[in-house]
């Protein structure tokens, strides 16, 4: 009978595949710290590509079952861990933000569709899964994120030897938050032109000490304007989510947004349909107030995924007003579960994109097109 050894354990673990990446865990370097102890005990770490992996339990079970096929194995200790691999790429001239593995833009073509609600709950849900997360409020004309995250502290300003004065973002619900809302007083409007908006986005990227983050979620302003182009030009964005309601007037604008992100070579990870339906307390029946299956139709048209259908729920509005996102305020509700599921799907998509090879010749420069070409 063959002796139990590290090589024999690695041999059976080569039969276990990552369901998304379609490669075995050993080849992907996901098996770490393997030790075969006396008396038939085997211990190792499985290092996943994200702490929010939706298939974590399946991978652990597959590993355990594979090792148990070896003669002499009496017990197994598996530690499930994660290591988020940063994605490279972006348009020519884009520079990574030090310490940040992935930038996820949450965008829409139209205002009023709940984009900030999606961004806030996505960031909070990712943090709840164990990821290190930041939330940049790039909606400079309507910076609602501080209110929705319940942030009362102002960012601190410190002197960095390399960068000069930098902001230290406040922490709320495990998420680092930076917003124009910290820098303007009360209800004062922001009346700025394009170059000033570019400067703000640049400072939020490089003059904020974000530290080490797995994900930086960016709440974008509506439309296809200066902030979107500045972000694409400055930093390598891993991907974007497009938020819409089911109604046609919303989807018209989202279609424009899709084509804009296609122009700047930012992958669209999927569509989030917000305000999908209202469920009556009396009859428990779904009422489609803004139309039905619009997000599904949109995702099919652009050959992307419908990541979530978020219902209209009073608690979502209450959580935003109170500064406690619904994934924390009412975690057992249908809508909170939908947001948690969305976060896992996004993390899954990001992991896939991180393992794609980017061909620099396929990356276009922002300067090669203008508003007319979009």
LOMI-264029 format. One record per residue (C-alpha): x, y, z. Coordinates in steps of 0.25 Angstrom, whole numbers, m for minus. Example, Ala and Ser with C-alpha at 12.3 -4.5 7.8 and 13.67 -1.06 7.14 Angstrom:
! LOMI-264029
{pt {49 m18 31}}
{pt {55 m4 29}}
//
This chain:
! LOMI-264029
{pt {0 0 0}}
{pt {6 14 m4}}
{pt {10 22 8}}
{pt {2 35 10}}
{pt {10 47 6}}
{pt {9 61 1}}
{pt {10 57 m13}}
{pt {m1 47 m12}}
{pt {m10 58 m6}}
{pt {m7 68 m17}}
{pt {m9 57 m27}}
{pt {m24 55 m23}}
{pt {m26 70 m21}}
{pt {m22 72 m36}}
{pt {m36 65 m38}}
{pt {m43 77 m32}}
{pt {m46 88 m41}}
{pt {m50 103 m38}}
{pt {m64 103 m45}}
{pt {m62 117 m51}}
{pt {m47 116 m55}}
{pt {m48 102 m60}}
{pt {m35 98 m55}}
{pt {m30 89 m44}}
{pt {m27 96 m30}}
{pt {m13 91 m30}}
{pt {m9 97 m44}}
{pt {m16 110 m39}}
{pt {m7 110 m27}}
{pt {m19 110 m18}}
{pt {m14 99 m9}}
{pt {m5 104 2}}
{pt {2 100 15}}
{pt {0 85 12}}
{pt {4 76 24}}
{pt {3 61 25}}
{pt {3 59 40}}
{pt {5 46 48}}
{pt {m6 37 50}}
{pt {m13 40 37}}
{pt {m16 55 39}}
{pt {m16 64 27}}
{pt {m17 79 28}}
{pt {m16 90 17}}
{pt {m21 104 13}}
{pt {m30 106 1}}
{pt {m27 120 m4}}
{pt {m39 125 m12}}
{pt {m39 137 m22}}
{pt {m49 145 m13}}
{pt {m55 144 1}}
{pt {m69 145 m5}}
{pt {m67 133 m13}}
{pt {m81 127 m15}}
{pt {m76 113 m17}}
{pt {m67 113 m5}}
{pt {m75 101 2}}
{pt {m75 93 m11}}
{pt {m60 94 m12}}
{pt {m57 91 2}}
{pt {m66 78 1}}
{pt {m60 74 m12}}
{pt {m46 75 m6}}
{pt {m50 67 6}}
{pt {m56 56 m2}}
{pt {m44 55 m11}}
{pt {m34 54 1}}
{pt {m43 44 8}}
{pt {m41 34 m4}}
{pt {m26 32 0}}
{pt {m23 20 9}}
{pt {m18 24 23}}
{pt {m26 38 24}}
{pt {m32 38 37}}
{pt {m35 53 39}}
{pt {m35 66 30}}
{pt {m33 80 34}}
{pt {m36 90 23}}
{pt {m35 105 25}}
{pt {m43 113 15}}
{pt {m35 126 12}}
{pt {m35 136 0}}
{pt {m25 145 m8}}
{pt {m31 155 m17}}
{pt {m23 155 m30}}
{pt {m21 169 m36}}
{pt {m25 171 m50}}
{pt {m16 179 m59}}
{pt {m20 186 m72}}
{pt {m28 199 m75}}
{pt {m27 209 m85}}
{pt {m13 214 m89}}
{pt {m8 224 m78}}
{pt {m17 218 m67}}
{pt {m9 216 m54}}
{pt {m13 207 m43}}
{pt {m17 212 m29}}
{pt {m6 207 m20}}
{pt {m12 196 m11}}
{pt {m25 194 m18}}
{pt {m27 181 m26}}
{pt {m40 184 m33}}
{pt {m49 196 m36}}
{pt {m64 193 m39}}
{pt {m72 204 m45}}
{pt {m87 205 m42}}
{pt {m93 213 m53}}
{pt {m106 216 m60}}
{pt {m111 224 m71}}
{pt {m122 231 m64}}
{pt {m124 237 m50}}
{pt {m134 233 m40}}
{pt {m132 218 m42}}
{pt {m126 214 m29}}
{pt {m111 214 m33}}
{pt {m106 219 m20}}
{pt {m114 209 m13}}
{pt {m108 198 m21}}
{pt {m94 203 m19}}
{pt {m96 205 m4}}
{pt {m102 191 m1}}
{pt {m92 185 m11}}
{pt {m80 191 m3}}
{pt {m86 187 10}}
{pt {m89 173 6}}
{pt {m75 171 1}}
{pt {m70 175 14}}
{pt {m79 166 21}}
{pt {m73 154 13}}
{pt {m59 158 19}}
{pt {m54 166 8}}
{pt {m46 180 10}}
{pt {m55 190 3}}
{pt {m55 205 m1}}
{pt {m67 213 m6}}
{pt {m64 225 m15}}
{pt {m75 235 m17}}
{pt {m72 240 m30}}
{pt {m86 246 m32}}
{pt {m81 260 m29}}
{pt {m94 267 m32}}
{pt {m102 258 m23}}
{pt {m93 252 m12}}
{pt {m103 244 m4}}
{pt {m93 233 0}}
{pt {m89 239 14}}
{pt {m104 240 18}}
{pt {m107 226 13}}
{pt {m95 220 20}}
{pt {m97 228 33}}
{pt {m84 235 33}}
{pt {m83 246 43}}
{pt {m68 247 43}}
{pt {m60 256 33}}
{pt {m48 251 26}}
{pt {m35 254 33}}
{pt {m24 261 25}}
{pt {m9 257 27}}
{pt {4 260 20}}
{pt {10 248 12}}
{pt {25 250 8}}
{pt {22 245 m6}}
{pt {8 251 m9}}
{pt {7 263 0}}
{pt {m6 265 7}}
{pt {m15 253 6}}
{pt {m29 249 12}}
{pt {m31 238 21}}
{pt {m45 233 18}}
{pt {m55 230 30}}
{pt {m59 216 32}}
{pt {m74 212 33}}
{pt {m80 198 34}}
{pt {m66 193 31}}
{pt {m65 201 18}}
{pt {m56 213 15}}
{pt {m64 224 10}}
{pt {m60 237 2}}
{pt {m69 247 m4}}
{pt {m71 261 m9}}
{pt {m82 262 2}}
{pt {m71 263 12}}
{pt {m65 275 5}}
{pt {m77 284 3}}
{pt {m86 290 13}}
{pt {m101 286 15}}
{pt {m109 288 3}}
{pt {m99 297 m5}}
{pt {m100 293 m20}}
{pt {m87 289 m28}}
{pt {m86 297 m40}}
{pt {m74 292 m47}}
{pt {m69 290 m62}}
{pt {m62 277 m67}}
{pt {m48 281 m64}}
{pt {m51 283 m49}}
{pt {m59 269 m49}}
{pt {m46 262 m55}}
{pt {m38 269 m43}}
{pt {m47 263 m33}}
{pt {m47 249 m38}}
{pt {m32 250 m39}}
{pt {m31 254 m25}}
{pt {m41 243 m20}}
{pt {m32 233 m27}}
{pt {m18 238 m23}}
{pt {m20 247 m12}}
{pt {m28 238 m3}}
{pt {m20 228 6}}
{pt {m29 216 3}}
{pt {m19 206 9}}
{pt {m20 192 4}}
{pt {m34 188 m2}}
{pt {m39 176 m10}}
{pt {m50 185 m16}}
{pt {m52 200 m18}}
{pt {m67 202 m22}}
{pt {m69 215 m29}}
{pt {m83 221 m29}}
{pt {m84 228 m42}}
{pt {m92 240 m46}}
{pt {m104 237 m56}}
{pt {m101 239 m71}}
{pt {m88 237 m80}}
{pt {m81 250 m77}}
{pt {m68 255 m71}}
{pt {m67 247 m58}}
{pt {m69 234 m66}}
{pt {m58 238 m76}}
{pt {m48 243 m65}}
{pt {m49 230 m57}}
{pt {m47 221 m70}}
{pt {m35 230 m74}}
{pt {m29 231 m60}}
{pt {m30 216 m54}}
{pt {m31 202 m59}}
{pt {m46 199 m56}}
{pt {m48 184 m55}}
{pt {m63 185 m59}}
{pt {m76 192 m57}}
{pt {m90 189 m53}}
{pt {m102 196 m60}}
{pt {m114 199 m51}}
{pt {m127 201 m58}}
{pt {m142 200 m55}}
{pt {m151 192 m64}}
{pt {m157 203 m71}}
{pt {m153 207 m86}}
{pt {m149 221 m83}}
{pt {m139 216 m73}}
{pt {m133 205 m82}}
{pt {m132 215 m93}}
{pt {m121 222 m85}}
{pt {m115 210 m80}}
{pt {m113 205 m95}}
{pt {m105 218 m97}}
{pt {m97 215 m84}}
{pt {m94 201 m89}}
{pt {m88 206 m102}}
{pt {m80 217 m95}}
{pt {m73 206 m86}}
{pt {m71 198 m99}}
{pt {m64 210 m105}}
{pt {m54 211 m93}}
{pt {m52 196 m92}}
{pt {m58 195 m78}}
{pt {m65 181 m77}}
{pt {m80 181 m73}}
{pt {m81 170 m63}}
{pt {m96 171 m63}}
{pt {m109 178 m61}}
{pt {m116 180 m48}}
{pt {m131 183 m49}}
{pt {m136 191 m38}}
{pt {m150 194 m34}}
{pt {m154 181 m41}}
{pt {m167 179 m34}}
{pt {m175 182 m21}}
{pt {m180 171 m13}}
{pt {m194 174 m6}}
{pt {m194 171 9}}
{pt {m209 167 7}}
{pt {m209 157 m5}}
{pt {m194 154 m6}}
{pt {m195 157 m20}}
{pt {m184 163 m29}}
{pt {m188 176 m35}}
{pt {m179 181 m47}}
{pt {m181 196 m45}}
{pt {m170 200 m55}}
{pt {m172 189 m65}}
{pt {m167 175 m66}}
{pt {m154 167 m70}}
{pt {m148 180 m75}}
{pt {m134 177 m69}}
{pt {m135 162 m74}}
{pt {m137 168 m88}}
{pt {m126 178 m87}}
{pt {m116 167 m82}}
{pt {m120 158 m94}}
{pt {m118 169 m104}}
{pt {m104 172 m99}}
{pt {m100 157 m97}}
{pt {m98 160 m82}}
{pt {m104 155 m69}}
{pt {m116 159 m61}}
{pt {m109 160 m47}}
{pt {m121 163 m39}}
{pt {m135 167 m39}}
{pt {m137 176 m26}}
{pt {m152 179 m22}}
{pt {m157 192 m16}}
{pt {m157 190 m1}}
{pt {m160 201 9}}
{pt {m148 197 18}}
{pt {m138 200 7}}
{pt {m142 215 7}}
{pt {m143 215 22}}
{pt {m129 209 23}}
{pt {m123 219 13}}
{pt {m129 230 21}}
{pt {m124 225 34}}
{pt {m110 222 29}}
{pt {m111 207 31}}
{pt {m112 199 18}}
{pt {m123 188 17}}
{pt {m112 177 17}}
{pt {m109 181 31}}
{pt {m122 187 36}}
{pt {m131 176 31}}
{pt {m122 164 27}}
{pt {m133 153 26}}
{pt {m142 161 17}}
{pt {m143 157 2}}
{pt {m137 169 m3}}
{pt {m125 168 6}}
{pt {m123 154 2}}
{pt {m123 159 m13}}
{pt {m112 169 m10}}
{pt {m104 159 m3}}
{pt {m105 149 m15}}
{pt {m102 161 m24}}
{pt {m89 163 m16}}
{pt {m85 149 m18}}
{pt {m88 149 m33}}
{pt {m80 162 m34}}
{pt {m68 156 m27}}
{pt {m69 144 m36}}
{pt {m69 152 m48}}
{pt {m57 160 m43}}
{pt {m49 147 m41}}
{pt {m52 143 m55}}
{pt {m47 156 m61}}
{pt {m35 156 m52}}
{pt {m30 143 m59}}
{pt {m33 148 m73}}
{pt {m21 152 m82}}
{pt {m22 166 m86}}
{pt {m17 170 m100}}
{pt {m11 184 m99}}
{pt {m14 185 m114}}
{pt {m28 184 m112}}
{pt {m29 196 m102}}
{pt {m33 209 m109}}
{pt {m28 223 m104}}
{pt {m39 232 m98}}
{pt {m33 243 m107}}
{pt {m37 236 m120}}
{pt {m52 239 m118}}
{pt {m61 250 m114}}
{pt {m75 252 m110}}
{pt {m80 250 m124}}
{pt {m73 236 m125}}
{pt {m80 232 m113}}
//
